[in-house]
Structures are given as structure tokens and as C-alpha cells.
Amino acid sequence: MTDIVKLERQLKAGRRSQEKAYQNRKAKLRENYRYAREKGFCATDAQLLSFHTREDIDKLAEFQGL
């Protein structure tokens, strides 16, 4: 019985960890989206760029003269 309880606790801890990682990833995507918009990219481009680093966004903005 105690093995089942331990396993259940591990599953719950794993779910919490996954949820936290998911929330952190969403926050980072939103942050990069806003950053790209501030650099002058349209909404569609900013959405695509949200998956890249700020350095990549800066380089592309400089390249495009934004």
C-alpha cells in the first residue's frame, strides 16, 4: 500500500513540475512576442519570432532596418 501512495505522490509532483514548466514557457513566449512587437514587427512576424531569442530578434530587426 505504501508503494502505491509513493507512486501517486510522485505522479502529482511530476504533474506540478510539468505545469510549472508549461507556464514558464508560455510566459517566455509572451515576453518575446511583446519584445518583437516593440521592435516594430507586425503581429504575425512577432508570433513567429516569439520562439526565438532576443538576440535573434535584435539581429533580424537590425537587418531589416527596424
Biopython code that builds the backbone (N, CA, C, O; Angstrom):
import numpy as np
from Bio.PDB.StructureBuilder import StructureBuilder

atoms = [
    (1, "MET", "N", (0.815, -1.204, 0.000)),
    (1, "MET", "CA", (0.000, 0.000, 0.000)),
    (1, "MET", "C", (0.859, 1.269, 0.000)),
    (1, "MET", "O", (0.514, 2.246, -0.665)),
    (2, "THR", "N", (1.951, 1.264, 0.723)),
    (2, "THR", "CA", (2.782, 2.459, 0.776)),
    (2, "THR", "C", (3.458, 2.736, -0.559)),
    (2, "THR", "O", (3.714, 3.893, -0.890)),
    (3, "ASP", "N", (3.751, 1.693, -1.332)),
    (3, "ASP", "CA", (4.341, 1.897, -2.654)),
    (3, "ASP", "C", (3.367, 2.639, -3.568)),
    (3, "ASP", "O", (3.777, 3.485, -4.362)),
    (4, "ILE", "N", (2.100, 2.325, -3.456)),
    (4, "ILE", "CA", (1.086, 2.993, -4.273)),
    (4, "ILE", "C", (0.983, 4.461, -3.874)),
    (4, "ILE", "O", (0.860, 5.332, -4.735)),
    (5, "VAL", "N", (1.032, 4.733, -2.595)),
    (5, "VAL", "CA", (0.965, 6.112, -2.106)),
    (5, "VAL", "C", (2.185, 6.887, -2.601)),
    (5, "VAL", "O", (2.051, 8.029, -3.041)),
    (6, "LYS", "N", (3.370, 6.284, -2.536)),
    (6, "LYS", "CA", (4.575, 6.938, -3.029)),
    (6, "LYS", "C", (4.471, 7.230, -4.519)),
    (6, "LYS", "O", (4.832, 8.313, -4.980)),
    (7, "LEU", "N", (3.975, 6.254, -5.262)),
    (7, "LEU", "CA", (3.827, 6.427, -6.703)),
    (7, "LEU", "C", (2.850, 7.550, -7.024)),
    (7, "LEU", "O", (3.090, 8.357, -7.922)),
    (8, "GLU", "N", (1.749, 7.594, -6.287)),
    (8, "GLU", "CA", (0.772, 8.661, -6.501)),
    (8, "GLU", "C", (1.382, 10.027, -6.201)),
    (8, "GLU", "O", (1.142, 10.984, -6.937)),
    (9, "ARG", "N", (2.157, 10.127, -5.145)),
    (9, "ARG", "CA", (2.813, 11.395, -4.809)),
    (9, "ARG", "C", (3.801, 11.798, -5.895)),
    (9, "ARG", "O", (3.897, 12.973, -6.248)),
    (10, "GLN", "N", (4.538, 10.820, -6.424)),
    (10, "GLN", "CA", (5.478, 11.110, -7.495)),
    (10, "GLN", "C", (4.753, 11.614, -8.738)),
    (10, "GLN", "O", (5.215, 12.545, -9.397)),
    (11, "LEU", "N", (3.629, 11.005, -9.054)),
    (11, "LEU", "CA", (2.847, 11.443, -10.206)),
    (11, "LEU", "C", (2.349, 12.872, -10.025)),
    (11, "LEU", "O", (2.423, 13.682, -10.949)),
    (12, "LYS", "N", (1.845, 13.177, -8.843)),
    (12, "LYS", "CA", (1.364, 14.525, -8.570)),
    (12, "LYS", "C", (2.486, 15.545, -8.649)),
    (12, "LYS", "O", (2.304, 16.636, -9.188)),
    (13, "ALA", "N", (3.654, 15.186, -8.106)),
    (13, "ALA", "CA", (4.802, 16.087, -8.165)),
    (13, "ALA", "C", (5.236, 16.292, -9.618)),
    (13, "ALA", "O", (5.577, 17.405, -10.019)),
    (14, "GLY", "N", (5.221, 15.237, -10.386)),
    (14, "GLY", "CA", (5.573, 15.341, -11.803)),
    (14, "GLY", "C", (4.615, 16.235, -12.563)),
    (14, "GLY", "O", (5.036, 17.032, -13.401)),
    (15, "ARG", "N", (3.329, 16.107, -12.276)),
    (15, "ARG", "CA", (2.328, 16.954, -12.934)),
    (15, "ARG", "C", (2.528, 18.418, -12.574)),
    (15, "ARG", "O", (2.428, 19.297, -13.430)),
    (16, "ARG", "N", (2.811, 18.675, -11.303)),
    (16, "ARG", "CA", (3.060, 20.062, -10.876)),
    (16, "ARG", "C", (4.289, 20.628, -11.584)),
    (16, "ARG", "O", (4.295, 21.780, -12.018)),
    (17, "SER", "N", (5.310, 19.814, -11.691)),
    (17, "SER", "CA", (6.532, 20.247, -12.363)),
    (17, "SER", "C", (6.268, 20.541, -13.838)),
    (17, "SER", "O", (6.750, 21.544, -14.363)),
    (18, "GLN", "N", (5.519, 19.690, -14.498)),
    (18, "GLN", "CA", (5.181, 19.908, -15.897)),
    (18, "GLN", "C", (4.339, 21.158, -16.073)),
    (18, "GLN", "O", (4.558, 21.925, -17.010)),
    (19, "GLU", "N", (3.396, 21.371, -15.201)),
    (19, "GLU", "CA", (2.533, 22.548, -15.286)),
    (19, "GLU", "C", (3.352, 23.823, -15.096)),
    (19, "GLU", "O", (3.143, 24.812, -15.799)),
    (20, "LYS", "N", (4.281, 23.796, -14.148)),
    (20, "LYS", "CA", (5.120, 24.963, -13.920)),
    (20, "LYS", "C", (5.998, 25.240, -15.141)),
    (20, "LYS", "O", (6.140, 26.392, -15.551)),
    (21, "ALA", "N", (6.578, 24.205, -15.717)),
    (21, "ALA", "CA", (7.403, 24.373, -16.922)),
    (21, "ALA", "C", (6.565, 24.922, -18.074)),
    (21, "ALA", "O", (7.034, 25.774, -18.828)),
    (22, "TYR", "N", (5.341, 24.446, -18.214)),
    (22, "TYR", "CA", (4.438, 24.918, -19.262)),
    (22, "TYR", "C", (4.113, 26.401, -19.070)),
    (22, "TYR", "O", (4.133, 27.172, -20.029)),
    (23, "GLN", "N", (3.820, 26.792, -17.850)),
    (23, "GLN", "CA", (3.500, 28.188, -17.559)),
    (23, "GLN", "C", (4.717, 29.091, -17.816)),
    (23, "GLN", "O", (4.576, 30.195, -18.340)),
    (24, "ASN", "N", (5.897, 28.615, -17.445)),
    (24, "ASN", "CA", (7.119, 29.387, -17.693)),
    (24, "ASN", "C", (7.359, 29.561, -19.187)),
    (24, "ASN", "O", (7.751, 30.640, -19.632)),
    (25, "ARG", "N", (7.127, 28.510, -19.961)),
    (25, "ARG", "CA", (7.322, 28.573, -21.408)),
    (25, "ARG", "C", (6.340, 29.555, -22.046)),
    (25, "ARG", "O", (6.718, 30.339, -22.917)),
    (26, "LYS", "N", (5.088, 29.509, -21.613)),
    (26, "LYS", "CA", (4.088, 30.445, -22.138)),
    (26, "LYS", "C", (4.470, 31.882, -21.820)),
    (26, "LYS", "O", (4.317, 32.769, -22.660)),
    (27, "ALA", "N", (4.964, 32.113, -20.619)),
    (27, "ALA", "CA", (5.360, 33.462, -20.221)),
    (27, "ALA", "C", (6.525, 33.953, -21.079)),
    (27, "ALA", "O", (6.554, 35.118, -21.478)),
    (28, "LYS", "N", (7.474, 33.081, -21.361)),
    (28, "LYS", "CA", (8.618, 33.451, -22.194)),
    (28, "LYS", "C", (8.174, 33.773, -23.620)),
    (28, "LYS", "O", (8.675, 34.722, -24.224)),
    (29, "LEU", "N", (7.243, 32.994, -24.160)),
    (29, "LEU", "CA", (6.729, 33.258, -25.499)),
    (29, "LEU", "C", (6.024, 34.611, -25.555)),
    (29, "LEU", "O", (6.210, 35.372, -26.504)),
    (30, "ARG", "N", (5.216, 34.910, -24.540)),
    (30, "ARG", "CA", (4.524, 36.203, -24.495)),
    (30, "ARG", "C", (5.527, 37.353, -24.397)),
    (30, "ARG", "O", (5.368, 38.388, -25.043)),
    (31, "GLU", "N", (6.559, 37.155, -23.579)),
    (31, "GLU", "CA", (7.585, 38.177, -23.409)),
    (31, "GLU", "C", (8.317, 38.434, -24.728)),
    (31, "GLU", "O", (8.533, 39.587, -25.099)),
    (32, "ASN", "N", (8.695, 37.380, -25.433)),
    (32, "ASN", "CA", (9.388, 37.540, -26.712)),
    (32, "ASN", "C", (8.465, 38.151, -27.771)),
    (32, "ASN", "O", (8.915, 38.929, -28.612)),
    (33, "TYR", "N", (7.189, 37.803, -27.730)),
    (33, "TYR", "CA", (6.219, 38.390, -28.661)),
    (33, "TYR", "C", (6.154, 39.908, -28.452)),
    (33, "TYR", "O", (6.243, 40.681, -29.407)),
    (34, "ARG", "N", (6.002, 40.313, -27.213)),
    (34, "ARG", "CA", (5.939, 41.747, -26.911)),
    (34, "ARG", "C", (7.224, 42.454, -27.324)),
    (34, "ARG", "O", (7.188, 43.567, -27.848)),
    (35, "TYR", "N", (8.341, 41.811, -27.090)),
    (35, "TYR", "CA", (9.629, 42.392, -27.457)),
    (35, "TYR", "C", (9.719, 42.600, -28.969)),
    (35, "TYR", "O", (10.155, 43.653, -29.433)),
    (36, "ALA", "N", (9.306, 41.596, -29.724)),
    (36, "ALA", "CA", (9.330, 41.706, -31.186)),
    (36, "ALA", "C", (8.388, 42.807, -31.664)),
    (36, "ALA", "O", (8.717, 43.540, -32.597)),
    (37, "ARG", "N", (7.231, 42.927, -31.041)),
    (37, "ARG", "CA", (6.291, 43.991, -31.414)),
    (37, "ARG", "C", (6.893, 45.359, -31.132)),
    (37, "ARG", "O", (6.748, 46.283, -31.932)),
    (38, "GLU", "N", (7.572, 45.488, -29.989)),
    (38, "GLU", "CA", (8.216, 46.753, -29.649)),
    (38, "GLU", "C", (9.316, 47.102, -30.643)),
    (38, "GLU", "O", (9.601, 48.277, -30.874)),
    (39, "LYS", "N", (9.928, 46.089, -31.225)),
    (39, "LYS", "CA", (10.982, 46.311, -32.218)),
    (39, "LYS", "C", (10.402, 46.706, -33.574)),
    (39, "LYS", "O", (11.149, 47.083, -34.477)),
    (40, "GLY", "N", (9.078, 46.623, -33.726)),
    (40, "GLY", "CA", (8.439, 47.075, -34.948)),
    (40, "GLY", "C", (7.923, 45.978, -35.862)),
    (40, "GLY", "O", (7.477, 46.264, -36.974)),
    (41, "PHE", "N", (7.973, 44.740, -35.423)),
    (41, "PHE", "CA", (7.465, 43.650, -36.250)),
    (41, "PHE", "C", (5.946, 43.591, -36.176)),
    (41, "PHE", "O", (5.346, 43.922, -35.153)),
    (42, "CYS", "N", (5.330, 43.162, -37.282)),
    (42, "CYS", "CA", (3.873, 43.002, -37.284)),
    (42, "CYS", "C", (3.504, 41.816, -36.383)),
    (42, "CYS", "O", (4.372, 41.041, -35.981)),
    (43, "ALA", "N", (2.225, 41.684, -36.075)),
    (43, "ALA", "CA", (1.767, 40.645, -35.148)),
    (43, "ALA", "C", (2.123, 39.242, -35.627)),
    (43, "ALA", "O", (2.542, 38.401, -34.832)),
    (44, "THR", "N", (1.957, 38.988, -36.921)),
    (44, "THR", "CA", (2.247, 37.661, -37.452)),
    (44, "THR", "C", (3.733, 37.335, -37.320)),
    (44, "THR", "O", (4.099, 36.242, -36.890)),
    (45, "ASP", "N", (4.574, 38.279, -37.686)),
    (45, "ASP", "CA", (6.020, 38.060, -37.572)),
    (45, "ASP", "C", (6.433, 37.928, -36.103)),
    (45, "ASP", "O", (7.274, 37.095, -35.765)),
    (46, "ALA", "N", (5.851, 38.736, -35.246)),
    (46, "ALA", "CA", (6.175, 38.676, -33.819)),
    (46, "ALA", "C", (5.803, 37.320, -33.234)),
    (46, "ALA", "O", (6.508, 36.789, -32.376)),
    (47, "GLN", "N", (4.692, 36.768, -33.705)),
    (47, "GLN", "CA", (4.290, 35.452, -33.223)),
    (47, "GLN", "C", (5.322, 34.401, -33.619)),
    (47, "GLN", "O", (5.675, 33.541, -32.811)),
    (48, "LEU", "N", (5.796, 34.466, -34.831)),
    (48, "LEU", "CA", (6.834, 33.525, -35.274)),
    (48, "LEU", "C", (8.143, 33.753, -34.521)),
    (48, "LEU", "O", (8.825, 32.800, -34.144)),
    (49, "LEU", "N", (8.479, 35.003, -34.310)),
    (49, "LEU", "CA", (9.726, 35.325, -33.623)),
    (49, "LEU", "C", (9.692, 35.020, -32.129)),
    (49, "LEU", "O", (10.743, 34.938, -31.493)),
    (50, "SER", "N", (8.517, 34.853, -31.569)),
    (50, "SER", "CA", (8.420, 34.579, -30.136)),
    (50, "SER", "C", (9.114, 33.272, -29.760)),
    (50, "SER", "O", (9.426, 33.048, -28.591)),
    (51, "PHE", "N", (9.354, 32.416, -30.738)),
    (51, "PHE", "CA", (10.031, 31.143, -30.485)),
    (51, "PHE", "C", (11.550, 31.271, -30.558)),
    (51, "PHE", "O", (12.266, 30.285, -30.384)),
    (52, "HIS", "N", (12.042, 32.479, -30.815)),
    (52, "HIS", "CA", (13.474, 32.708, -30.945)),
    (52, "HIS", "C", (13.972, 33.578, -29.801)),
    (52, "HIS", "O", (13.187, 34.114, -29.019)),
    (53, "THR", "N", (15.283, 33.709, -29.718)),
    (53, "THR", "CA", (15.878, 34.504, -28.641)),
    (53, "THR", "C", (15.794, 35.998, -28.957)),
    (53, "THR", "O", (15.566, 36.402, -30.098)),
    (54, "ARG", "N", (15.981, 36.794, -27.924)),
    (54, "ARG", "CA", (16.007, 38.244, -28.112)),
    (54, "ARG", "C", (17.154, 38.648, -29.034)),
    (54, "ARG", "O", (17.029, 39.588, -29.818)),
    (55, "GLU", "N", (18.252, 37.943, -28.933)),
    (55, "GLU", "CA", (19.399, 38.238, -29.802)),
    (55, "GLU", "C", (19.019, 38.033, -31.265)),
    (55, "GLU", "O", (19.374, 38.843, -32.121)),
    (56, "ASP", "N", (18.302, 36.955, -31.549)),
    (56, "ASP", "CA", (17.850, 36.708, -32.923)),
    (56, "ASP", "C", (16.890, 37.802, -33.384)),
    (56, "ASP", "O", (16.964, 38.265, -34.522)),
    (57, "ILE", "N", (15.999, 38.205, -32.501)),
    (57, "ILE", "CA", (15.039, 39.267, -32.832)),
    (57, "ILE", "C", (15.783, 40.564, -33.110)),
    (57, "ILE", "O", (15.471, 41.270, -34.069)),
    (58, "ASP", "N", (16.772, 40.879, -32.269)),
    (58, "ASP", "CA", (17.570, 42.093, -32.471)),
    (58, "ASP", "C", (18.309, 42.059, -33.805)),
    (58, "ASP", "O", (18.315, 43.043, -34.544)),
    (59, "LYS", "N", (18.932, 40.917, -34.110)),
    (59, "LYS", "CA", (19.674, 40.796, -35.361)),
    (59, "LYS", "C", (18.763, 40.990, -36.572)),
    (59, "LYS", "O", (19.124, 41.692, -37.516)),
    (60, "LEU", "N", (17.594, 40.374, -36.544)),
    (60, "LEU", "CA", (16.664, 40.498, -37.658)),
    (60, "LEU", "C", (16.142, 41.934, -37.780)),
    (60, "LEU", "O", (16.010, 42.461, -38.885)),
    (61, "ALA", "N", (15.852, 42.553, -36.650)),
    (61, "ALA", "CA", (15.373, 43.940, -36.671)),
    (61, "ALA", "C", (16.444, 44.854, -37.256)),
    (61, "ALA", "O", (16.141, 45.745, -38.050)),
    (62, "GLU", "N", (17.685, 44.633, -36.866)),
    (62, "GLU", "CA", (18.785, 45.441, -37.406)),
    (62, "GLU", "C", (18.937, 45.192, -38.902)),
    (62, "GLU", "O", (19.130, 46.132, -39.674)),
    (63, "PHE", "N", (18.853, 43.937, -39.310)),
    (63, "PHE", "CA", (18.987, 43.577, -40.704)),
    (63, "PHE", "C", (17.891, 44.223, -41.562)),
    (63, "PHE", "O", (18.141, 44.654, -42.688)),
    (64, "GLN", "N", (16.675, 44.280, -41.010)),
    (64, "GLN", "CA", (15.553, 44.863, -41.740)),
    (64, "GLN", "C", (15.452, 46.362, -41.563)),
    (64, "GLN", "O", (14.592, 47.004, -42.166)),
    (65, "GLY", "N", (16.314, 46.921, -40.749)),
    (65, "GLY", "CA", (16.303, 48.370, -40.540)),
    (65, "GLY", "C", (15.159, 48.859, -39.682)),
    (65, "GLY", "O", (14.692, 49.985, -39.853)),
    (66, "LEU", "N", (14.707, 48.037, -38.769)),
    (66, "LEU", "CA", (13.608, 48.446, -37.861)),
    (66, "LEU", "C", (14.159, 49.117, -36.619)),
    (66, "LEU", "O", (13.392, 49.526, -35.747)),
]
sb = StructureBuilder()
sb.init_structure("model")
sb.init_model(0)
sb.init_chain("A")
sb.init_seg("    ")
for serial, (resi, resn, name, xyz) in enumerate(atoms, 1):
    if name == "N":
        sb.init_residue(resn, " ", resi, " ")
    sb.init_atom(name, np.array(xyz, "f"), 0.0, 1.0, " ", f" {name:<3s}", serial, name[0])
structure = sb.get_structure()
